[in-house]
């Protein structure tokens, strides 16, 4: 009885952990993409201003 409770708890905890990690990773990837786009725009604006 105790063992099954531990196994069920472990499976539920792993599921919650996996769900949270998946959401955080998706958010981090989106932030990295937005940051890269903003950096490219900024670099382009600076280069255009520098060579104008």
DRENTORKOL-3810 file (N, C-alpha, C; in nm, 4 decimals):
REM DRENTORKOL-3810
@n.u->0.0833; n.v->-0.1203; n.w->0.0000; ca.u->0.0000; ca.v->0.0000; ca.w->0.0000; c.u->0.0871; c.v->0.1258; c.w->0.0000
@n.u->0.1883; n.v->0.1264; n.w->0.0847; ca.u->0.2759; ca.v->0.2424; ca.w->0.0918; c.u->0.3532; c.v->0.2613; c.w->-0.0394
@n.u->0.3972; n.v->0.1496; n.w->-0.0954; ca.u->0.4749; ca.v->0.1549; ca.w->-0.2194; c.u->0.3911; c.v->0.2111; c.w->-0.3336
@n.u->0.2660; n.v->0.1666; n.w->-0.3454; ca.u->0.1809; ca.v->0.2175; ca.w->-0.4539; c.u->0.1560; c.v->0.3673; c.w->-0.4374
@n.u->0.1388; n.v->0.4130; n.w->-0.3142; ca.u->0.1183; ca.v->0.5561; ca.w->-0.2904; c.u->0.2420; c.v->0.6347; c.w->-0.3333
@n.u->0.3595; n.v->0.5824; n.w->-0.3025; ca.u->0.4846; ca.v->0.6494; ca.w->-0.3406; c.u->0.4972; c.v->0.6539; c.w->-0.4927
@n.u->0.4641; n.v->0.5419; n.w->-0.5590; ca.u->0.4737; ca.v->0.5361; ca.w->-0.7055; c.u->0.3758; c.v->0.6346; c.w->-0.7692
@n.u->0.2516; n.v->0.6374; n.w->-0.7198; ca.u->0.1516; ca.v->0.7300; ca.w->-0.7746; c.u->0.1964; c.v->0.8746; c.w->-0.7538
@n.u->0.2460; n.v->0.9045; n.w->-0.6349; ca.u->0.2938; ca.v->1.0398; ca.w->-0.6063; c.u->0.4096; c.v->1.0772; c.w->-0.6992
@n.u->0.5024; n.v->0.9829; n.w->-0.7209; ca.u->0.6175; ca.v->1.0095; ca.w->-0.8071; c.u->0.5721; c.v->1.0363; c.w->-0.9505
@n.u->0.4758; n.v->0.9573; n.w->-0.9995; ca.u->0.4274; ca.v->0.9754; ca.w->-1.1370; c.u->0.3581; c.v->1.1109; c.w->-1.1516
@n.u->0.2746; n.v->1.1466; n.w->-1.0539; ca.u->0.2045; ca.v->1.2756; ca.w->-1.0590; c.u->0.3045; c.v->1.3911; c.w->-1.0521
@n.u->0.4014; n.v->1.3810; n.w->-0.9616; ca.u->0.5017; ca.v->1.4867; ca.w->-0.9481; c.u->0.5834; c.v->1.5011; c.w->-1.0762
@n.u->0.6202; n.v->1.3880; n.w->-1.1379; ca.u->0.6967; ca.v->1.3929; ca.w->-1.2629; c.u->0.6138; c.v->1.4563; c.w->-1.3737
@n.u->0.4839; n.v->1.4227; n.w->-1.3784; ca.u->0.3966; ca.v->1.4818; ca.w->-1.4798; c.u->0.3868; c.v->1.6325; c.w->-1.4653
@n.u->0.3691; n.v->1.6798; n.w->-1.3423; ca.u->0.3611; ca.v->1.8246; ca.w->-1.3173; c.u->0.4938; c.v->1.8913; c.w->-1.3529
@n.u->0.6044; n.v->1.8299; n.w->-1.3112; ca.u->0.7372; ca.v->1.8834; ca.w->-1.3396; c.u->0.7612; c.v->1.8934; c.w->-1.4905
@n.u->0.7248; n.v->1.7854; n.w->-1.5641; ca.u->0.7441; ca.v->1.7832; ca.w->-1.7093; c.u->0.6600; c.v->1.8918; c.w->-1.7757
@n.u->0.5339; n.v->1.9082; n.w->-1.7293; ca.u->0.4450; ca.v->2.0103; ca.w->-1.7845; c.u->0.5037; c.v->2.1501; c.w->-1.7645
@n.u->0.5540; n.v->2.1772; n.w->-1.6436; ca.u->0.6112; ca.v->2.3086; ca.w->-1.6132; c.u->0.7367; c.v->2.3330; c.w->-1.6967
@n.u->0.8240; n.v->2.2315; n.w->-1.7053; ca.u->0.9483; ca.v->2.2464; ca.w->-1.7822; c.u->0.9169; c.v->2.2730; c.w->-1.9291
@n.u->0.8164; n.v->2.2018; n.w->-1.9834; ca.u->0.7795; ca.v->2.2203; ca.w->-2.1234; c.u->0.7316; c.v->2.3637; c.w->-2.1475
@n.u->0.6492; n.v->2.4164; n.w->-2.0561; ca.u->0.5994; ca.v->2.5537; ca.w->-2.0721; c.u->0.7131; c.v->2.6550; c.w->-2.0599
@n.u->0.8032; n.v->2.6339; n.w->-1.9634; ca.u->0.9148; ca.v->2.7273; ca.w->-1.9437; c.u->1.0070; c.v->2.7260; c.w->-2.0651
@n.u->1.0330; n.v->2.6067; n.w->-2.1200; ca.u->1.1181; ca.v->2.5974; ca.w->-2.2385; c.u->1.0549; c.v->2.6706; c.w->-2.3561
@n.u->0.9231; n.v->2.6517; n.w->-2.3743; ca.u->0.8554; ca.v->2.7188; ca.w->-2.4854; c.u->0.8657; c.v->2.8701; c.w->-2.4693
@n.u->0.8471; n.v->2.9187; n.w->-2.3457; ca.u->0.8565; ca.v->3.0620; ca.w->-2.3191; c.u->0.9992; c.v->3.1122; c.w->-2.3443
@n.u->1.0988; n.v->3.0340; n.w->-2.3013; ca.u->1.2384; ca.v->3.0747; ca.w->-2.3201; c.u->1.2737; c.v->3.0809; c.w->-2.4682
@n.u->1.2237; n.v->2.9837; n.w->-2.5462; ca.u->1.2513; ca.v->2.9843; ca.w->-2.6903; c.u->1.1874; c.v->3.1067; c.w->-2.7553
@n.u->1.0629; n.v->3.1383; n.w->-2.7138; ca.u->0.9954; ca.v->3.2557; ca.w->-2.7697; c.u->1.0713; c.v->3.3830; c.w->-2.7338
@n.u->1.1177; n.v->3.3923; n.w->-2.6088; ca.u->1.1937; ca.v->3.5103; ca.w->-2.5662; c.u->1.3237; c.v->3.5225; c.w->-2.6452
@n.u->1.3908; n.v->3.4096; n.w->-2.6688; ca.u->1.5160; ca.v->3.4118; ca.w->-2.7439; c.u->1.4914; c.v->3.4572; c.w->-2.8878
@n.u->1.3818; n.v->3.4089; n.w->-2.9490; ca.u->1.3500; ca.v->3.4495; ca.w->-3.0862; c.u->1.3207; c.v->3.5993; c.w->-3.0929
@n.u->1.2391; n.v->3.6484; n.w->-2.9993; ca.u->1.2066; ca.v->3.7916; ca.w->-2.9977; c.u->1.3331; c.v->3.8742; c.w->-2.9746
@n.u->1.4186; n.v->3.8286; n.w->-2.8837; ca.u->1.5426; ca.v->3.8993; ca.w->-2.8575; c.u->1.6339; c.v->3.9031; c.w->-2.9794
@n.u->1.6419; n.v->3.7906; n.w->-3.0508; ca.u->1.7261; ca.v->3.7856; ca.w->-3.1704; c.u->1.6725; c.v->3.8795; c.w->-3.2780
@n.u->1.5400; n.v->3.8831; n.w->-3.2952; ca.u->1.4810; ca.v->3.9721; ca.w->-3.3959; c.u->1.5059; c.v->4.1184; c.w->-3.3587
@n.u->1.4852; n.v->4.1519; n.w->-3.2310; ca.u->1.5078; ca.v->4.2898; ca.w->-3.1870; c.u->1.6545; c.v->4.3289; c.w->-3.2028
@n.u->1.7454; n.v->4.2363; n.w->-3.1704; ca.u->1.8883; ca.v->4.2649; ca.w->-3.1847; c.u->1.9248; c.v->4.2870; c.w->-3.3315
@n.u->1.8673; n.v->4.2051; n.w->-3.4209; ca.u->1.8945; ca.v->4.2209; ca.w->-3.5639; c.u->1.8424; c.v->4.3558; c.w->-3.6136
@n.u->1.7230; n.v->4.3943; n.w->-3.5689; ca.u->1.6685; ca.v->4.5246; ca.w->-3.6094; c.u->1.7560; c.v->4.6386; c.w->-3.5582
@n.u->1.7996; n.v->4.6279; n.w->-3.4333; ca.u->1.8843; ca.v->4.7319; ca.w->-3.3749; c.u->2.0178; c.v->4.7404; c.w->-3.4488
@n.u->2.0775; n.v->4.6247; n.w->-3.4774; ca.u->2.2056; ca.v->4.6227; ca.w->-3.5488; c.u->2.1889; c.v->4.6820; c.w->-3.6885
@n.u->2.0774; n.v->4.6499; n.w->-3.7551; ca.u->2.0526; ca.v->4.7061; ca.w->-3.8878; c.u->2.0360; c.v->4.8571; c.w->-3.8824
@n.u->1.9633; n.v->4.9065; n.w->-3.7812; ca.u->1.9432; ca.v->5.0509; ca.w->-3.7685; c.u->2.0752; c.v->5.1215; c.w->-3.7410
@n.u->2.1574; n.v->5.0641; n.w->-3.6533; ca.u->2.2869; ca.v->5.1246; ca.w->-3.6217; c.u->2.3774; c.v->5.1240; c.w->-3.7446
@n.u->2.3788; n.v->5.0130; n.w->-3.8189; ca.u->2.4624; ca.v->5.0057; ca.w->-3.9389; c.u->2.4141; c.v->5.1061; c.w->-4.0434
@n.u->2.2826; n.v->5.1175; n.w->-4.0604; ca.u->2.2283; ca.v->5.2126; ca.w->-4.1578; c.u->2.2648; c.v->5.3558; c.w->-4.1184
@n.u->2.2549; n.v->5.3861; n.w->-3.9872; ca.u->2.2887; ca.v->5.5198; ca.w->-3.9393; c.u->2.4387; c.v->5.5456; c.w->-3.9535
@n.u->2.5203; n.v->5.4418; n.w->-3.9261; ca.u->2.6660; ca.v->5.4562; ca.w->-3.9305; c.u->2.7138; c.v->5.4842; c.w->-4.0728
@n.u->2.6546; n.v->5.4123; n.w->-4.1712; ca.u->2.7013; ca.v->5.4251; ca.w->-4.3093; c.u->2.6247; c.v->5.5309; c.w->-4.3872
@n.u->2.5249; n.v->5.5950; n.w->-4.3274; ca.u->2.4464; ca.v->5.6952; ca.w->-4.3994; c.u->2.5262; c.v->5.8256; c.w->-4.4127
END
